[in-house]
Amino acid sequence: MIFICVKWKVLPEHADRWPELTRDFTEATRAEEGNLFFEWSRSIDDPNQYVLIEAFKDDAAEAHVTSAHFKRARAELPQYVAETPLVRNTLMEGDHWDRLGEFEIS
């Protein structure tokens, strides 16, 4: 799978509304055939930062970045962010989450 993690620094006046502002983009992405997950989290250290963790099967990420909803998000979302988002992506084996053995609950 293609695993992607993006840090979004949202302008303070829009931070509380970020889930609403990204709802259409999020729902459309989750509905894509090759999407495995697309999950937002808010930083506990910086309330203006959101982290997006997403994954796609094989080459499905290309279909994502060429989709109409991605193009719409590229046009609309920059007005709400303070800086260019930071990203890490990598190709990983499998298409699932592994259990964290160090914290195994019996």
ZIKAJO-V212172 format. One record per pair of residues at least 24 apart in sequence whose C-alpha atoms are under 8 Angstrom apart, sorted by the first residue. I is the first residue (numbers start at 1). J is the second residue. D is the distance in Angstrom with one decimal. If there is no record, write none. Layout:
I_J_D / I_J_D
This chain:
1_55_6.4 / 1_56_5.6 / 1_57_4.7 / 1_58_5.2 / 1_91_5.7 / 1_92_5.2 / 1_93_6.1 / 1_94_6.2 / 1_95_5.6 / 2_55_5.4 / 2_56_5.2 / 2_57_6.4 / 2_58_6.4 / 2_59_7.7 / 2_61_7.2 / 2_89_6.9 / 2_90_5.8 / 2_91_4.6 / 2_92_6.2 / 3_53_7.6 / 3_54_6.0 / 3_55_4.5 / 3_56_6.8 / 3_89_5.5 / 3_90_5.4 / 3_91_6.2 / 3_92_6.7 / 4_52_7.9 / 4_53_5.9 / 4_54_5.2 / 4_55_6.0 / 4_87_7.1 / 4_88_5.7 / 4_89_4.2 / 4_90_6.6 / 5_51_7.0 / 5_52_5.6 / 5_53_4.6 / 5_54_6.4 / 5_87_5.7 / 5_88_5.3 / 5_89_6.3 / 6_51_5.7 / 6_52_5.1 / 6_53_6.6 / 6_85_6.4 / 6_86_5.5 / 6_87_4.3 / 6_88_6.5 / 7_49_6.8 / 7_50_5.9 / 7_51_4.6 / 7_52_6.5 / 7_85_5.5 / 7_86_5.1 / 7_87_6.4 / 8_49_5.5 / 8_50_5.1 / 8_51_6.1 / 8_52_7.7 / 8_81_7.0 / 8_83_7.9 / 8_84_7.7 / 8_85_4.8 / 8_86_6.9 / 9_48_5.8 / 9_49_4.6 / 9_50_6.6 / 9_81_5.7 / 9_82_5.6 / 9_83_6.2 / 9_84_7.9 / 9_85_6.6 / 10_48_5.1 / 10_49_5.9 / 10_50_7.4 / 10_80_6.0 / 10_81_4.1 / 10_82_5.5 / 10_83_7.9 / 11_48_6.5 / 11_80_5.8 / 11_81_5.1 / 11_82_5.1 / 12_48_5.7 / 14_80_6.2 / 15_47_7.1 / 15_48_5.3 / 15_49_7.7 / 21_77_7.9 / 22_73_8.0 / 22_77_7.8 / 24_69_7.9 / 25_69_5.9 / 25_70_7.0 / 25_73_6.5 / 28_69_6.7 / 29_64_7.1 / 29_69_7.7 / 32_64_7.5 / 33_60_7.8 / 34_58_7.9 / 34_60_5.0 / 34_61_7.6 / 35_60_7.1 / 35_61_7.9 / 36_95_7.3 / 57_95_7.1
